[in-house]
Amino acid sequence: MADSARLKKMTVALPGPLIDKLRILARSRRVQSANAAVREAVERYIVDLEREDFRRAMEAAASDSEFLCDIETVEYDFRHADRESAEMISR
């Protein structure tokens, strides 16, 4: 949860029935508060968008010949360290 010292107020418009449901959930203690529920939902939404952006970037990288060449070079350059690490893990 966000640190209360860092919170800033923002006004948003939500449909009445949604606000009613949030208030019911808060009264029944299913959520800490309507505010907390909205904050958590927005945080999750942003994380989902960021994951989708990352997935798309990785998808694009998978077909980028320069990126793939760089990956092969790095794998080759670190092959000895990777082998040592793999041996340490198997012990």
C-alpha positions as CSV (number, residue, x, y, z in Angstrom):
1,M,0.0,0.0,0.0
2,A,1.2,3.5,-0.7
3,D,2.8,5.5,2.1
4,S,0.2,8.0,3.4
5,A,2.8,10.8,3.4
6,R,3.1,10.4,-0.3
7,L,-0.6,10.3,-1.2
8,K,-2.1,13.0,-3.2
9,K,-5.7,13.7,-3.7
10,M,-7.4,13.3,-7.1
11,T,-11.0,13.6,-8.1
12,V,-12.4,10.9,-10.3
13,A,-15.9,10.3,-11.6
14,L,-17.4,6.8,-11.1
15,P,-20.9,5.6,-11.9
16,G,-23.2,5.8,-8.8
17,P,-23.8,2.0,-8.6
18,L,-20.1,1.4,-8.6
19,I,-19.6,3.8,-5.7
20,D,-22.5,2.2,-3.9
21,K,-20.9,-1.2,-4.2
22,L,-17.6,0.1,-3.0
23,R,-19.2,1.6,0.1
24,I,-21.0,-1.6,0.8
25,L,-17.8,-3.5,0.5
26,A,-16.1,-1.0,2.9
27,R,-18.9,-1.2,5.4
28,S,-18.8,-5.0,5.4
29,R,-15.0,-4.9,5.8
30,R,-14.4,-6.8,2.5
31,V,-12.1,-3.9,1.6
32,Q,-10.3,-1.5,3.9
33,S,-12.1,1.5,2.4
34,A,-13.5,2.6,-0.9
35,N,-10.4,4.7,-1.4
36,A,-8.1,1.8,-0.7
37,A,-10.1,-0.4,-3.1
38,V,-9.8,2.2,-5.9
39,R,-6.1,2.7,-5.3
40,E,-5.4,-1.0,-5.4
41,A,-7.5,-1.5,-8.6
42,V,-5.6,1.4,-10.3
43,E,-2.2,-0.1,-9.1
44,R,-3.2,-3.5,-10.5
45,Y,-4.4,-2.0,-13.7
46,I,-1.1,-0.1,-14.2
47,V,0.9,-3.2,-13.5
48,D,-1.1,-5.1,-16.1
49,L,-0.5,-2.4,-18.6
50,E,3.3,-2.4,-17.9
51,R,3.4,-6.2,-18.2
52,E,1.7,-6.0,-21.5
53,D,4.2,-3.3,-22.7
54,F,7.0,-5.5,-21.6
55,R,5.5,-8.6,-23.3
56,R,5.2,-6.6,-26.6
57,A,8.8,-5.3,-26.3
58,M,10.1,-8.9,-25.8
59,E,8.0,-10.0,-28.7
60,A,9.5,-7.3,-30.9
61,A,13.0,-8.2,-29.6
62,A,12.5,-11.8,-30.5
63,S,12.3,-10.9,-34.1
64,D,15.0,-8.2,-34.0
65,S,18.1,-9.7,-35.7
66,E,20.5,-7.2,-34.1
67,F,19.1,-7.9,-30.6
68,L,19.3,-11.7,-31.2
69,C,22.9,-11.3,-32.4
70,D,23.8,-9.3,-29.3
71,I,22.2,-12.0,-27.1
72,E,24.3,-14.7,-28.9
73,T,27.4,-12.6,-28.3
74,V,26.7,-12.2,-24.6
75,E,25.9,-15.9,-24.2
76,Y,29.2,-16.8,-25.8
77,D,31.1,-14.2,-23.8
78,F,29.7,-15.5,-20.5
79,R,29.6,-19.2,-21.3
80,H,32.4,-20.0,-18.7
81,A,30.7,-18.1,-15.9
82,D,27.4,-19.7,-16.8
83,R,28.9,-23.1,-16.7
84,E,30.5,-22.4,-13.3
85,S,27.2,-21.1,-12.0
86,A,25.4,-24.2,-13.3
87,E,27.9,-26.5,-11.6
88,M,27.5,-24.6,-8.3
89,I,23.7,-24.9,-8.5
90,S,23.8,-28.7,-9.1
91,R,25.9,-29.2,-5.9
